Amino acid sequence: MTVTAVTVLGVGNVILGDDAFGPQVVRRLQAFYRFDPGVALVDTTATRLEVSPGRTR
């Protein structure tokens, strides 16, 4: 069993006007680097308006 010691979250949402910098960082890290099994890279790109409470169309 692998225990995750470090989690890198890439947070961003292009639809809501965010530049989605976090998910881009995660994608670049995944493309150009190898990590030990204890490191988790998570792209948390939000693509729906419903994920933002209080936001109306």
C-alpha positions in Angstrom: 0.0 0.0 0.0 1.3 3.4 -1.0 0.9 6.3 1.5 0.6 9.7 0.0 2.9 12.1 2.0 2.5 15.1 -0.3 -0.5 16.2 -2.3 -0.2 19.0 -4.9 -3.6 20.5 -5.8 -4.0 22.4 -9.0 -7.0 24.7 -8.4 -8.5 26.8 -11.1 -11.5 27.4 -13.4 -11.3 29.0 -16.8 -15.1 29.3 -17.2 -15.5 31.5 -14.2 -12.7 33.9 -15.3 -9.9 32.2 -13.4 -6.6 31.8 -15.3 -6.5 28.1 -14.3 -2.9 28.5 -13.2 -3.0 25.6 -10.7 -4.1 22.9 -13.2 -1.6 24.1 -15.7 1.2 23.7 -13.1 0.0 20.2 -12.3 0.0 19.3 -16.0 3.5 20.6 -16.5 4.8 18.8 -13.5 3.3 15.6 -14.8 4.7 16.1 -18.2 8.3 17.0 -17.3 9.0 15.3 -13.9 8.7 12.0 -12.2 7.7 11.8 -8.6 8.0 9.2 -5.9 4.8 7.2 -5.1 4.3 9.3 -2.0 3.5 12.4 -4.1 0.1 12.9 -5.6 -0.6 15.5 -8.2 -4.3 16.4 -8.5 -5.8 18.6 -11.2 -8.9 20.1 -9.7 -10.1 21.9 -12.8 -13.7 22.9 -12.4 -15.6 23.0 -15.6 -19.2 23.7 -14.5 -20.8 26.7 -13.1 -22.6 24.6 -10.4 -19.3 24.1 -8.5 -19.4 27.8 -7.4 -22.0 28.4 -4.7 -23.9 31.7 -5.2 -22.7 32.1 -8.8 -25.6 32.7 -11.2 -25.5 32.5 -15.0 
